[in-house]
């Protein structure tokens, strides 16, 4: 009498089981990786919003506390305009510069261009130096004397920060009045 022992797995069953487990593992890895990327993006977005809000609030607070006399672009000794620099003069005699300082960081053997912002000597760091940049259209506009405004001159400062992975626009946007 011969007995057949059919209690084991066949090779095909083992391969299919292994393939199913691997498929589930890869799917879970992709899902976890997606959530991790979204969390990193939200963290960067939060840091850029913090930079935007902090700097905007600091400038506004100075314009309220000190009152603006005039705002103009910073100038060199030869009276040429300094790129991405604004000089704010207050009625109490204090002057503060709002300046974008271009910098370079080392990442291994590579130099990565980045920036930080100086306002009144206080450094506001770039929260994501590899991927966030100041847009070159640093804007200062003002009303003109012929506008005959009751409250003096209206100044508008606009500084845009962009991130290559985030579609939102981060803008330091200040509107204030001044004497001159």
Chimera marker file (.cmm) of the C-alpha trace (Angstrom):
<marker_set name="trace">
<marker id="1" x="0.000" y="0.000" z="0.000" r="1" g="1" b="0" radius="0.5"/>
<marker id="2" x="1.389" y="3.398" z="-1.073" r="1" g="1" b="0" radius="0.5"/>
<marker id="3" x="0.353" y="6.567" z="0.729" r="1" g="1" b="0" radius="0.5"/>
<marker id="4" x="0.530" y="9.961" z="-1.005" r="1" g="1" b="0" radius="0.5"/>
<marker id="5" x="1.570" y="12.823" z="1.249" r="1" g="1" b="0" radius="0.5"/>
<marker id="6" x="-0.019" y="15.959" z="-0.267" r="1" g="1" b="0" radius="0.5"/>
<marker id="7" x="0.354" y="18.196" z="2.776" r="1" g="1" b="0" radius="0.5"/>
<marker id="8" x="3.133" y="20.559" z="1.482" r="1" g="1" b="0" radius="0.5"/>
<marker id="9" x="3.159" y="23.618" z="-0.734" r="1" g="1" b="0" radius="0.5"/>
<marker id="10" x="4.042" y="23.464" z="-4.363" r="1" g="1" b="0" radius="0.5"/>
<marker id="11" x="6.746" y="25.698" z="-5.778" r="1" g="1" b="0" radius="0.5"/>
<marker id="12" x="4.147" y="27.697" z="-7.693" r="1" g="1" b="0" radius="0.5"/>
<marker id="13" x="2.157" y="28.350" z="-4.528" r="1" g="1" b="0" radius="0.5"/>
<marker id="14" x="5.311" y="29.567" z="-2.762" r="1" g="1" b="0" radius="0.5"/>
<marker id="15" x="6.230" y="31.868" z="-5.644" r="1" g="1" b="0" radius="0.5"/>
<marker id="16" x="2.713" y="33.330" z="-5.803" r="1" g="1" b="0" radius="0.5"/>
<marker id="17" x="2.687" y="33.872" z="-2.029" r="1" g="1" b="0" radius="0.5"/>
<marker id="18" x="6.062" y="35.580" z="-2.178" r="1" g="1" b="0" radius="0.5"/>
<marker id="19" x="4.956" y="37.769" z="-5.119" r="1" g="1" b="0" radius="0.5"/>
<marker id="20" x="1.790" y="38.800" z="-3.279" r="1" g="1" b="0" radius="0.5"/>
<marker id="21" x="3.733" y="39.731" z="-0.139" r="1" g="1" b="0" radius="0.5"/>
<marker id="22" x="6.265" y="41.714" z="-2.219" r="1" g="1" b="0" radius="0.5"/>
<marker id="23" x="3.486" y="43.525" z="-4.069" r="1" g="1" b="0" radius="0.5"/>
<marker id="24" x="1.899" y="44.547" z="-0.771" r="1" g="1" b="0" radius="0.5"/>
<marker id="25" x="5.276" y="45.642" z="0.640" r="1" g="1" b="0" radius="0.5"/>
<marker id="26" x="6.027" y="47.815" z="-2.415" r="1" g="1" b="0" radius="0.5"/>
<marker id="27" x="2.541" y="49.355" z="-2.270" r="1" g="1" b="0" radius="0.5"/>
<marker id="28" x="2.969" y="50.166" z="1.431" r="1" g="1" b="0" radius="0.5"/>
<marker id="29" x="6.429" y="51.633" z="0.790" r="1" g="1" b="0" radius="0.5"/>
<marker id="30" x="5.023" y="53.902" z="-1.945" r="1" g="1" b="0" radius="0.5"/>
<marker id="31" x="2.205" y="55.007" z="0.348" r="1" g="1" b="0" radius="0.5"/>
<marker id="32" x="4.546" y="55.764" z="3.257" r="1" g="1" b="0" radius="0.5"/>
<marker id="33" x="6.942" y="57.590" z="0.921" r="1" g="1" b="0" radius="0.5"/>
<marker id="34" x="4.065" y="59.705" z="-0.431" r="1" g="1" b="0" radius="0.5"/>
<marker id="35" x="2.982" y="60.699" z="3.077" r="1" g="1" b="0" radius="0.5"/>
<marker id="36" x="6.583" y="61.494" z="4.031" r="1" g="1" b="0" radius="0.5"/>
<marker id="37" x="7.002" y="63.754" z="0.979" r="1" g="1" b="0" radius="0.5"/>
<marker id="38" x="3.731" y="65.545" z="1.737" r="1" g="1" b="0" radius="0.5"/>
<marker id="39" x="4.829" y="66.074" z="5.357" r="1" g="1" b="0" radius="0.5"/>
<marker id="40" x="8.162" y="67.539" z="4.209" r="1" g="1" b="0" radius="0.5"/>
<marker id="41" x="6.378" y="69.848" z="1.761" r="1" g="1" b="0" radius="0.5"/>
<marker id="42" x="3.993" y="71.047" z="4.468" r="1" g="1" b="0" radius="0.5"/>
<marker id="43" x="6.913" y="71.636" z="6.832" r="1" g="1" b="0" radius="0.5"/>
<marker id="44" x="8.710" y="73.765" z="4.216" r="1" g="1" b="0" radius="0.5"/>
<marker id="45" x="5.471" y="75.628" z="3.413" r="1" g="1" b="0" radius="0.5"/>
<marker id="46" x="4.996" y="76.329" z="7.133" r="1" g="1" b="0" radius="0.5"/>
<marker id="47" x="8.600" y="77.584" z="7.483" r="1" g="1" b="0" radius="0.5"/>
<marker id="48" x="8.276" y="79.874" z="4.444" r="1" g="1" b="0" radius="0.5"/>
<marker id="49" x="4.971" y="81.241" z="5.752" r="1" g="1" b="0" radius="0.5"/>
<marker id="50" x="6.646" y="81.882" z="9.115" r="1" g="1" b="0" radius="0.5"/>
<marker id="51" x="9.434" y="83.810" z="7.380" r="1" g="1" b="0" radius="0.5"/>
<marker id="52" x="6.892" y="85.776" z="5.349" r="1" g="1" b="0" radius="0.5"/>
<marker id="53" x="4.700" y="86.622" z="8.342" r="1" g="1" b="0" radius="0.5"/>
<marker id="54" x="7.547" y="87.417" z="10.746" r="1" g="1" b="0" radius="0.5"/>
<marker id="55" x="9.329" y="89.771" z="8.370" r="1" g="1" b="0" radius="0.5"/>
<marker id="56" x="6.110" y="91.468" z="7.246" r="1" g="1" b="0" radius="0.5"/>
<marker id="57" x="5.038" y="91.952" z="10.868" r="1" g="1" b="0" radius="0.5"/>
<marker id="58" x="8.443" y="93.371" z="11.878" r="1" g="1" b="0" radius="0.5"/>
<marker id="59" x="8.398" y="95.909" z="9.028" r="1" g="1" b="0" radius="0.5"/>
<marker id="60" x="4.788" y="96.892" z="9.709" r="1" g="1" b="0" radius="0.5"/>
<marker id="61" x="5.481" y="97.257" z="13.425" r="1" g="1" b="0" radius="0.5"/>
<marker id="62" x="8.365" y="99.638" z="12.685" r="1" g="1" b="0" radius="0.5"/>
<marker id="63" x="6.221" y="101.688" z="10.301" r="1" g="1" b="0" radius="0.5"/>
<marker id="64" x="3.527" y="102.009" z="12.973" r="1" g="1" b="0" radius="0.5"/>
<marker id="65" x="5.866" y="102.718" z="15.916" r="1" g="1" b="0" radius="0.5"/>
<marker id="66" x="8.406" y="104.978" z="14.195" r="1" g="1" b="0" radius="0.5"/>
<marker id="67" x="6.454" y="106.502" z="11.263" r="1" g="1" b="0" radius="0.5"/>
<marker id="68" x="8.110" y="106.489" z="7.866" r="1" g="1" b="0" radius="0.5"/>
<marker id="69" x="9.875" y="109.564" z="6.566" r="1" g="1" b="0" radius="0.5"/>
<marker id="70" x="10.954" y="108.078" z="3.221" r="1" g="1" b="0" radius="0.5"/>
<marker id="71" x="11.772" y="104.812" z="1.480" r="1" g="1" b="0" radius="0.5"/>
<marker id="72" x="14.160" y="104.513" z="-1.432" r="1" g="1" b="0" radius="0.5"/>
<marker id="73" x="16.489" y="102.025" z="-3.051" r="1" g="1" b="0" radius="0.5"/>
<marker id="74" x="19.932" y="101.724" z="-1.450" r="1" g="1" b="0" radius="0.5"/>
<marker id="75" x="22.633" y="103.416" z="-3.469" r="1" g="1" b="0" radius="0.5"/>
<marker id="76" x="26.385" y="103.021" z="-3.990" r="1" g="1" b="0" radius="0.5"/>
<marker id="77" x="28.842" y="105.915" z="-3.698" r="1" g="1" b="0" radius="0.5"/>
<marker id="78" x="28.357" y="106.611" z="-7.424" r="1" g="1" b="0" radius="0.5"/>
<marker id="79" x="24.570" y="106.879" z="-6.822" r="1" g="1" b="0" radius="0.5"/>
<marker id="80" x="23.838" y="103.628" z="-8.672" r="1" g="1" b="0" radius="0.5"/>
<marker id="81" x="21.083" y="101.454" z="-7.225" r="1" g="1" b="0" radius="0.5"/>
<marker id="82" x="22.135" y="98.427" z="-5.162" r="1" g="1" b="0" radius="0.5"/>
<marker id="83" x="20.301" y="95.321" z="-6.296" r="1" g="1" b="0" radius="0.5"/>
<marker id="84" x="17.635" y="94.045" z="-3.881" r="1" g="1" b="0" radius="0.5"/>
<marker id="85" x="18.154" y="96.631" z="-1.146" r="1" g="1" b="0" radius="0.5"/>
<marker id="86" x="15.736" y="99.227" z="0.208" r="1" g="1" b="0" radius="0.5"/>
<marker id="87" x="16.578" y="101.991" z="2.684" r="1" g="1" b="0" radius="0.5"/>
<marker id="88" x="13.773" y="102.947" z="5.079" r="1" g="1" b="0" radius="0.5"/>
<marker id="89" x="14.181" y="106.262" z="6.949" r="1" g="1" b="0" radius="0.5"/>
<marker id="90" x="11.948" y="106.889" z="9.949" r="1" g="1" b="0" radius="0.5"/>
<marker id="91" x="10.890" y="110.188" z="11.501" r="1" g="1" b="0" radius="0.5"/>
<marker id="92" x="12.885" y="109.451" z="14.688" r="1" g="1" b="0" radius="0.5"/>
<marker id="93" x="16.128" y="109.430" z="12.636" r="1" g="1" b="0" radius="0.5"/>
<marker id="94" x="16.550" y="105.659" z="12.556" r="1" g="1" b="0" radius="0.5"/>
<marker id="95" x="17.410" y="104.092" z="9.194" r="1" g="1" b="0" radius="0.5"/>
<marker id="96" x="16.912" y="100.421" z="8.389" r="1" g="1" b="0" radius="0.5"/>
<marker id="97" x="17.840" y="98.477" z="5.301" r="1" g="1" b="0" radius="0.5"/>
<marker id="98" x="15.733" y="95.674" z="3.898" r="1" g="1" b="0" radius="0.5"/>
<marker id="99" x="18.276" y="93.703" z="1.927" r="1" g="1" b="0" radius="0.5"/>
<marker id="100" x="18.454" y="90.325" z="0.209" r="1" g="1" b="0" radius="0.5"/>
<marker id="101" x="21.947" y="88.917" z="0.657" r="1" g="1" b="0" radius="0.5"/>
<marker id="102" x="22.991" y="86.270" z="-1.820" r="1" g="1" b="0" radius="0.5"/>
<marker id="103" x="25.098" y="83.524" z="-0.304" r="1" g="1" b="0" radius="0.5"/>
<marker id="104" x="26.597" y="80.158" z="-1.239" r="1" g="1" b="0" radius="0.5"/>
<marker id="105" x="26.421" y="76.961" z="0.808" r="1" g="1" b="0" radius="0.5"/>
<marker id="106" x="28.519" y="73.855" z="0.258" r="1" g="1" b="0" radius="0.5"/>
<marker id="107" x="26.737" y="70.535" z="-0.276" r="1" g="1" b="0" radius="0.5"/>
<marker id="108" x="29.532" y="68.012" z="-0.512" r="1" g="1" b="0" radius="0.5"/>
<marker id="109" x="31.584" y="69.212" z="-3.460" r="1" g="1" b="0" radius="0.5"/>
<marker id="110" x="28.862" y="71.456" z="-4.899" r="1" g="1" b="0" radius="0.5"/>
<marker id="111" x="28.217" y="75.145" z="-4.275" r="1" g="1" b="0" radius="0.5"/>
<marker id="112" x="24.521" y="75.946" z="-3.996" r="1" g="1" b="0" radius="0.5"/>
<marker id="113" x="23.425" y="79.591" z="-4.380" r="1" g="1" b="0" radius="0.5"/>
<marker id="114" x="21.028" y="80.716" z="-1.657" r="1" g="1" b="0" radius="0.5"/>
<marker id="115" x="19.977" y="83.877" z="0.176" r="1" g="1" b="0" radius="0.5"/>
<marker id="116" x="19.069" y="85.359" z="3.512" r="1" g="1" b="0" radius="0.5"/>
<marker id="117" x="17.266" y="88.603" z="4.297" r="1" g="1" b="0" radius="0.5"/>
<marker id="118" x="18.599" y="91.389" z="6.500" r="1" g="1" b="0" radius="0.5"/>
<marker id="119" x="16.223" y="93.913" z="7.995" r="1" g="1" b="0" radius="0.5"/>
<marker id="120" x="17.710" y="96.458" z="10.355" r="1" g="1" b="0" radius="0.5"/>
<marker id="121" x="20.712" y="94.196" z="10.956" r="1" g="1" b="0" radius="0.5"/>
<marker id="122" x="18.544" y="91.198" z="11.919" r="1" g="1" b="0" radius="0.5"/>
<marker id="123" x="19.142" y="88.092" z="9.807" r="1" g="1" b="0" radius="0.5"/>
<marker id="124" x="16.129" y="86.148" z="8.532" r="1" g="1" b="0" radius="0.5"/>
<marker id="125" x="17.375" y="82.780" z="7.300" r="1" g="1" b="0" radius="0.5"/>
<marker id="126" x="16.148" y="80.937" z="4.253" r="1" g="1" b="0" radius="0.5"/>
<marker id="127" x="14.279" y="77.895" z="5.632" r="1" g="1" b="0" radius="0.5"/>
<marker id="128" x="15.100" y="75.717" z="2.606" r="1" g="1" b="0" radius="0.5"/>
<marker id="129" x="18.370" y="76.989" z="1.106" r="1" g="1" b="0" radius="0.5"/>
<marker id="130" x="18.621" y="74.374" z="-1.655" r="1" g="1" b="0" radius="0.5"/>
<marker id="131" x="15.223" y="75.029" z="-3.242" r="1" g="1" b="0" radius="0.5"/>
<marker id="132" x="13.870" y="78.457" z="-2.156" r="1" g="1" b="0" radius="0.5"/>
<marker id="133" x="14.922" y="81.652" z="-3.909" r="1" g="1" b="0" radius="0.5"/>
<marker id="134" x="13.999" y="85.318" z="-3.966" r="1" g="1" b="0" radius="0.5"/>
<marker id="135" x="12.444" y="86.331" z="-7.270" r="1" g="1" b="0" radius="0.5"/>
<marker id="136" x="14.493" y="89.065" z="-8.939" r="1" g="1" b="0" radius="0.5"/>
<marker id="137" x="11.562" y="91.447" z="-9.340" r="1" g="1" b="0" radius="0.5"/>
<marker id="138" x="12.160" y="93.092" z="-5.948" r="1" g="1" b="0" radius="0.5"/>
<marker id="139" x="9.631" y="95.911" z="-6.102" r="1" g="1" b="0" radius="0.5"/>
<marker id="140" x="9.431" y="99.323" z="-4.487" r="1" g="1" b="0" radius="0.5"/>
<marker id="141" x="6.775" y="101.627" z="-5.816" r="1" g="1" b="0" radius="0.5"/>
<marker id="142" x="5.576" y="104.942" z="-4.499" r="1" g="1" b="0" radius="0.5"/>
<marker id="143" x="2.999" y="107.527" z="-5.355" r="1" g="1" b="0" radius="0.5"/>
<marker id="144" x="4.276" y="110.673" z="-7.014" r="1" g="1" b="0" radius="0.5"/>
<marker id="145" x="4.133" y="114.261" z="-5.776" r="1" g="1" b="0" radius="0.5"/>
<marker id="146" x="1.461" y="115.182" z="-8.313" r="1" g="1" b="0" radius="0.5"/>
<marker id="147" x="-0.954" y="112.712" z="-6.708" r="1" g="1" b="0" radius="0.5"/>
<marker id="148" x="-1.609" y="115.320" z="-3.934" r="1" g="1" b="0" radius="0.5"/>
<marker id="149" x="-2.316" y="112.687" z="-1.323" r="1" g="1" b="0" radius="0.5"/>
<marker id="150" x="-3.614" y="113.873" z="2.033" r="1" g="1" b="0" radius="0.5"/>
<marker id="151" x="-1.414" y="111.477" z="3.997" r="1" g="1" b="0" radius="0.5"/>
<marker id="152" x="1.877" y="111.954" z="2.149" r="1" g="1" b="0" radius="0.5"/>
<marker id="153" x="3.485" y="109.408" z="-0.106" r="1" g="1" b="0" radius="0.5"/>
<marker id="154" x="2.263" y="105.825" z="-0.317" r="1" g="1" b="0" radius="0.5"/>
<marker id="155" x="5.047" y="103.235" z="-0.493" r="1" g="1" b="0" radius="0.5"/>
<marker id="156" x="4.606" y="99.637" z="-1.571" r="1" g="1" b="0" radius="0.5"/>
<marker id="157" x="7.361" y="97.087" z="-0.881" r="1" g="1" b="0" radius="0.5"/>
<marker id="158" x="6.963" y="93.653" z="-2.418" r="1" g="1" b="0" radius="0.5"/>
<marker id="159" x="9.454" y="90.805" z="-2.137" r="1" g="1" b="0" radius="0.5"/>
<marker id="160" x="8.514" y="87.386" z="-3.560" r="1" g="1" b="0" radius="0.5"/>
<marker id="161" x="10.020" y="84.075" z="-2.508" r="1" g="1" b="0" radius="0.5"/>
<marker id="162" x="9.538" y="80.987" z="-4.627" r="1" g="1" b="0" radius="0.5"/>
<marker id="163" x="10.177" y="77.330" z="-3.966" r="1" g="1" b="0" radius="0.5"/>
<marker id="164" x="10.790" y="74.949" z="-6.832" r="1" g="1" b="0" radius="0.5"/>
<marker id="165" x="8.583" y="72.194" z="-5.340" r="1" g="1" b="0" radius="0.5"/>
<marker id="166" x="5.729" y="74.305" z="-3.935" r="1" g="1" b="0" radius="0.5"/>
<marker id="167" x="3.278" y="76.209" z="-6.119" r="1" g="1" b="0" radius="0.5"/>
<marker id="168" x="2.276" y="78.735" z="-3.441" r="1" g="1" b="0" radius="0.5"/>
<marker id="169" x="3.614" y="82.275" z="-3.623" r="1" g="1" b="0" radius="0.5"/>
<marker id="170" x="5.290" y="83.641" z="-0.500" r="1" g="1" b="0" radius="0.5"/>
<marker id="171" x="5.257" y="87.434" z="-0.522" r="1" g="1" b="0" radius="0.5"/>
<marker id="172" x="6.562" y="90.014" z="1.910" r="1" g="1" b="0" radius="0.5"/>
<marker id="173" x="4.111" y="92.754" z="0.997" r="1" g="1" b="0" radius="0.5"/>
<marker id="174" x="4.091" y="96.055" z="2.894" r="1" g="1" b="0" radius="0.5"/>
<marker id="175" x="2.098" y="99.187" z="2.070" r="1" g="1" b="0" radius="0.5"/>
<marker id="176" x="2.724" y="102.271" z="4.199" r="1" g="1" b="0" radius="0.5"/>
<marker id="177" x="2.698" y="106.046" z="4.046" r="1" g="1" b="0" radius="0.5"/>
<marker id="178" x="5.546" y="108.477" z="4.485" r="1" g="1" b="0" radius="0.5"/>
<marker id="179" x="6.294" y="112.191" z="4.477" r="1" g="1" b="0" radius="0.5"/>
<marker id="180" x="8.623" y="112.341" z="1.440" r="1" g="1" b="0" radius="0.5"/>
<link id1="1" id2="2" r="1" g="1" b="0" radius="0.2"/>
<link id1="2" id2="3" r="1" g="1" b="0" radius="0.2"/>
<link id1="3" id2="4" r="1" g="1" b="0" radius="0.2"/>
<link id1="4" id2="5" r="1" g="1" b="0" radius="0.2"/>
<link id1="5" id2="6" r="1" g="1" b="0" radius="0.2"/>
<link id1="6" id2="7" r="1" g="1" b="0" radius="0.2"/>
<link id1="7" id2="8" r="1" g="1" b="0" radius="0.2"/>
<link id1="8" id2="9" r="1" g="1" b="0" radius="0.2"/>
<link id1="9" id2="10" r="1" g="1" b="0" radius="0.2"/>
<link id1="10" id2="11" r="1" g="1" b="0" radius="0.2"/>
<link id1="11" id2="12" r="1" g="1" b="0" radius="0.2"/>
<link id1="12" id2="13" r="1" g="1" b="0" radius="0.2"/>
<link id1="13" id2="14" r="1" g="1" b="0" radius="0.2"/>
<link id1="14" id2="15" r="1" g="1" b="0" radius="0.2"/>
<link id1="15" id2="16" r="1" g="1" b="0" radius="0.2"/>
<link id1="16" id2="17" r="1" g="1" b="0" radius="0.2"/>
<link id1="17" id2="18" r="1" g="1" b="0" radius="0.2"/>
<link id1="18" id2="19" r="1" g="1" b="0" radius="0.2"/>
<link id1="19" id2="20" r="1" g="1" b="0" radius="0.2"/>
<link id1="20" id2="21" r="1" g="1" b="0" radius="0.2"/>
<link id1="21" id2="22" r="1" g="1" b="0" radius="0.2"/>
<link id1="22" id2="23" r="1" g="1" b="0" radius="0.2"/>
<link id1="23" id2="24" r="1" g="1" b="0" radius="0.2"/>
<link id1="24" id2="25" r="1" g="1" b="0" radius="0.2"/>
<link id1="25" id2="26" r="1" g="1" b="0" radius="0.2"/>
<link id1="26" id2="27" r="1" g="1" b="0" radius="0.2"/>
<link id1="27" id2="28" r="1" g="1" b="0" radius="0.2"/>
<link id1="28" id2="29" r="1" g="1" b="0" radius="0.2"/>
<link id1="29" id2="30" r="1" g="1" b="0" radius="0.2"/>
<link id1="30" id2="31" r="1" g="1" b="0" radius="0.2"/>
<link id1="31" id2="32" r="1" g="1" b="0" radius="0.2"/>
<link id1="32" id2="33" r="1" g="1" b="0" radius="0.2"/>
<link id1="33" id2="34" r="1" g="1" b="0" radius="0.2"/>
<link id1="34" id2="35" r="1" g="1" b="0" radius="0.2"/>
<link id1="35" id2="36" r="1" g="1" b="0" radius="0.2"/>
<link id1="36" id2="37" r="1" g="1" b="0" radius="0.2"/>
<link id1="37" id2="38" r="1" g="1" b="0" radius="0.2"/>
<link id1="38" id2="39" r="1" g="1" b="0" radius="0.2"/>
<link id1="39" id2="40" r="1" g="1" b="0" radius="0.2"/>
<link id1="40" id2="41" r="1" g="1" b="0" radius="0.2"/>
<link id1="41" id2="42" r="1" g="1" b="0" radius="0.2"/>
<link id1="42" id2="43" r="1" g="1" b="0" radius="0.2"/>
<link id1="43" id2="44" r="1" g="1" b="0" radius="0.2"/>
<link id1="44" id2="45" r="1" g="1" b="0" radius="0.2"/>
<link id1="45" id2="46" r="1" g="1" b="0" radius="0.2"/>
<link id1="46" id2="47" r="1" g="1" b="0" radius="0.2"/>
<link id1="47" id2="48" r="1" g="1" b="0" radius="0.2"/>
<link id1="48" id2="49" r="1" g="1" b="0" radius="0.2"/>
<link id1="49" id2="50" r="1" g="1" b="0" radius="0.2"/>
<link id1="50" id2="51" r="1" g="1" b="0" radius="0.2"/>
<link id1="51" id2="52" r="1" g="1" b="0" radius="0.2"/>
<link id1="52" id2="53" r="1" g="1" b="0" radius="0.2"/>
<link id1="53" id2="54" r="1" g="1" b="0" radius="0.2"/>
<link id1="54" id2="55" r="1" g="1" b="0" radius="0.2"/>
<link id1="55" id2="56" r="1" g="1" b="0" radius="0.2"/>
<link id1="56" id2="57" r="1" g="1" b="0" radius="0.2"/>
<link id1="57" id2="58" r="1" g="1" b="0" radius="0.2"/>
<link id1="58" id2="59" r="1" g="1" b="0" radius="0.2"/>
<link id1="59" id2="60" r="1" g="1" b="0" radius="0.2"/>
<link id1="60" id2="61" r="1" g="1" b="0" radius="0.2"/>
<link id1="61" id2="62" r="1" g="1" b="0" radius="0.2"/>
<link id1="62" id2="63" r="1" g="1" b="0" radius="0.2"/>
<link id1="63" id2="64" r="1" g="1" b="0" radius="0.2"/>
<link id1="64" id2="65" r="1" g="1" b="0" radius="0.2"/>
<link id1="65" id2="66" r="1" g="1" b="0" radius="0.2"/>
<link id1="66" id2="67" r="1" g="1" b="0" radius="0.2"/>
<link id1="67" id2="68" r="1" g="1" b="0" radius="0.2"/>
<link id1="68" id2="69" r="1" g="1" b="0" radius="0.2"/>
<link id1="69" id2="70" r="1" g="1" b="0" radius="0.2"/>
<link id1="70" id2="71" r="1" g="1" b="0" radius="0.2"/>
<link id1="71" id2="72" r="1" g="1" b="0" radius="0.2"/>
<link id1="72" id2="73" r="1" g="1" b="0" radius="0.2"/>
<link id1="73" id2="74" r="1" g="1" b="0" radius="0.2"/>
<link id1="74" id2="75" r="1" g="1" b="0" radius="0.2"/>
<link id1="75" id2="76" r="1" g="1" b="0" radius="0.2"/>
<link id1="76" id2="77" r="1" g="1" b="0" radius="0.2"/>
<link id1="77" id2="78" r="1" g="1" b="0" radius="0.2"/>
<link id1="78" id2="79" r="1" g="1" b="0" radius="0.2"/>
<link id1="79" id2="80" r="1" g="1" b="0" radius="0.2"/>
<link id1="80" id2="81" r="1" g="1" b="0" radius="0.2"/>
<link id1="81" id2="82" r="1" g="1" b="0" radius="0.2"/>
<link id1="82" id2="83" r="1" g="1" b="0" radius="0.2"/>
<link id1="83" id2="84" r="1" g="1" b="0" radius="0.2"/>
<link id1="84" id2="85" r="1" g="1" b="0" radius="0.2"/>
<link id1="85" id2="86" r="1" g="1" b="0" radius="0.2"/>
<link id1="86" id2="87" r="1" g="1" b="0" radius="0.2"/>
<link id1="87" id2="88" r="1" g="1" b="0" radius="0.2"/>
<link id1="88" id2="89" r="1" g="1" b="0" radius="0.2"/>
<link id1="89" id2="90" r="1" g="1" b="0" radius="0.2"/>
<link id1="90" id2="91" r="1" g="1" b="0" radius="0.2"/>
<link id1="91" id2="92" r="1" g="1" b="0" radius="0.2"/>
<link id1="92" id2="93" r="1" g="1" b="0" radius="0.2"/>
<link id1="93" id2="94" r="1" g="1" b="0" radius="0.2"/>
<link id1="94" id2="95" r="1" g="1" b="0" radius="0.2"/>
<link id1="95" id2="96" r="1" g="1" b="0" radius="0.2"/>
<link id1="96" id2="97" r="1" g="1" b="0" radius="0.2"/>
<link id1="97" id2="98" r="1" g="1" b="0" radius="0.2"/>
<link id1="98" id2="99" r="1" g="1" b="0" radius="0.2"/>
<link id1="99" id2="100" r="1" g="1" b="0" radius="0.2"/>
<link id1="100" id2="101" r="1" g="1" b="0" radius="0.2"/>
<link id1="101" id2="102" r="1" g="1" b="0" radius="0.2"/>
<link id1="102" id2="103" r="1" g="1" b="0" radius="0.2"/>
<link id1="103" id2="104" r="1" g="1" b="0" radius="0.2"/>
<link id1="104" id2="105" r="1" g="1" b="0" radius="0.2"/>
<link id1="105" id2="106" r="1" g="1" b="0" radius="0.2"/>
<link id1="106" id2="107" r="1" g="1" b="0" radius="0.2"/>
<link id1="107" id2="108" r="1" g="1" b="0" radius="0.2"/>
<link id1="108" id2="109" r="1" g="1" b="0" radius="0.2"/>
<link id1="109" id2="110" r="1" g="1" b="0" radius="0.2"/>
<link id1="110" id2="111" r="1" g="1" b="0" radius="0.2"/>
<link id1="111" id2="112" r="1" g="1" b="0" radius="0.2"/>
<link id1="112" id2="113" r="1" g="1" b="0" radius="0.2"/>
<link id1="113" id2="114" r="1" g="1" b="0" radius="0.2"/>
<link id1="114" id2="115" r="1" g="1" b="0" radius="0.2"/>
<link id1="115" id2="116" r="1" g="1" b="0" radius="0.2"/>
<link id1="116" id2="117" r="1" g="1" b="0" radius="0.2"/>
<link id1="117" id2="118" r="1" g="1" b="0" radius="0.2"/>
<link id1="118" id2="119" r="1" g="1" b="0" radius="0.2"/>
<link id1="119" id2="120" r="1" g="1" b="0" radius="0.2"/>
<link id1="120" id2="121" r="1" g="1" b="0" radius="0.2"/>
<link id1="121" id2="122" r="1" g="1" b="0" radius="0.2"/>
<link id1="122" id2="123" r="1" g="1" b="0" radius="0.2"/>
<link id1="123" id2="124" r="1" g="1" b="0" radius="0.2"/>
<link id1="124" id2="125" r="1" g="1" b="0" radius="0.2"/>
<link id1="125" id2="126" r="1" g="1" b="0" radius="0.2"/>
<link id1="126" id2="127" r="1" g="1" b="0" radius="0.2"/>
<link id1="127" id2="128" r="1" g="1" b="0" radius="0.2"/>
<link id1="128" id2="129" r="1" g="1" b="0" radius="0.2"/>
<link id1="129" id2="130" r="1" g="1" b="0" radius="0.2"/>
<link id1="130" id2="131" r="1" g="1" b="0" radius="0.2"/>
<link id1="131" id2="132" r="1" g="1" b="0" radius="0.2"/>
<link id1="132" id2="133" r="1" g="1" b="0" radius="0.2"/>
<link id1="133" id2="134" r="1" g="1" b="0" radius="0.2"/>
<link id1="134" id2="135" r="1" g="1" b="0" radius="0.2"/>
<link id1="135" id2="136" r="1" g="1" b="0" radius="0.2"/>
<link id1="136" id2="137" r="1" g="1" b="0" radius="0.2"/>
<link id1="137" id2="138" r="1" g="1" b="0" radius="0.2"/>
<link id1="138" id2="139" r="1" g="1" b="0" radius="0.2"/>
<link id1="139" id2="140" r="1" g="1" b="0" radius="0.2"/>
<link id1="140" id2="141" r="1" g="1" b="0" radius="0.2"/>
<link id1="141" id2="142" r="1" g="1" b="0" radius="0.2"/>
<link id1="142" id2="143" r="1" g="1" b="0" radius="0.2"/>
<link id1="143" id2="144" r="1" g="1" b="0" radius="0.2"/>
<link id1="144" id2="145" r="1" g="1" b="0" radius="0.2"/>
<link id1="145" id2="146" r="1" g="1" b="0" radius="0.2"/>
<link id1="146" id2="147" r="1" g="1" b="0" radius="0.2"/>
<link id1="147" id2="148" r="1" g="1" b="0" radius="0.2"/>
<link id1="148" id2="149" r="1" g="1" b="0" radius="0.2"/>
<link id1="149" id2="150" r="1" g="1" b="0" radius="0.2"/>
<link id1="150" id2="151" r="1" g="1" b="0" radius="0.2"/>
<link id1="151" id2="152" r="1" g="1" b="0" radius="0.2"/>
<link id1="152" id2="153" r="1" g="1" b="0" radius="0.2"/>
<link id1="153" id2="154" r="1" g="1" b="0" radius="0.2"/>
<link id1="154" id2="155" r="1" g="1" b="0" radius="0.2"/>
<link id1="155" id2="156" r="1" g="1" b="0" radius="0.2"/>
<link id1="156" id2="157" r="1" g="1" b="0" radius="0.2"/>
<link id1="157" id2="158" r="1" g="1" b="0" radius="0.2"/>
<link id1="158" id2="159" r="1" g="1" b="0" radius="0.2"/>
<link id1="159" id2="160" r="1" g="1" b="0" radius="0.2"/>
<link id1="160" id2="161" r="1" g="1" b="0" radius="0.2"/>
<link id1="161" id2="162" r="1" g="1" b="0" radius="0.2"/>
<link id1="162" id2="163" r="1" g="1" b="0" radius="0.2"/>
<link id1="163" id2="164" r="1" g="1" b="0" radius="0.2"/>
<link id1="164" id2="165" r="1" g="1" b="0" radius="0.2"/>
<link id1="165" id2="166" r="1" g="1" b="0" radius="0.2"/>
<link id1="166" id2="167" r="1" g="1" b="0" radius="0.2"/>
<link id1="167" id2="168" r="1" g="1" b="0" radius="0.2"/>
<link id1="168" id2="169" r="1" g="1" b="0" radius="0.2"/>
<link id1="169" id2="170" r="1" g="1" b="0" radius="0.2"/>
<link id1="170" id2="171" r="1" g="1" b="0" radius="0.2"/>
<link id1="171" id2="172" r="1" g="1" b="0" radius="0.2"/>
<link id1="172" id2="173" r="1" g="1" b="0" radius="0.2"/>
<link id1="173" id2="174" r="1" g="1" b="0" radius="0.2"/>
<link id1="174" id2="175" r="1" g="1" b="0" radius="0.2"/>
<link id1="175" id2="176" r="1" g="1" b="0" radius="0.2"/>
<link id1="176" id2="177" r="1" g="1" b="0" radius="0.2"/>
<link id1="177" id2="178" r="1" g="1" b="0" radius="0.2"/>
<link id1="178" id2="179" r="1" g="1" b="0" radius="0.2"/>
<link id1="179" id2="180" r="1" g="1" b="0" radius="0.2"/>
</marker_set>
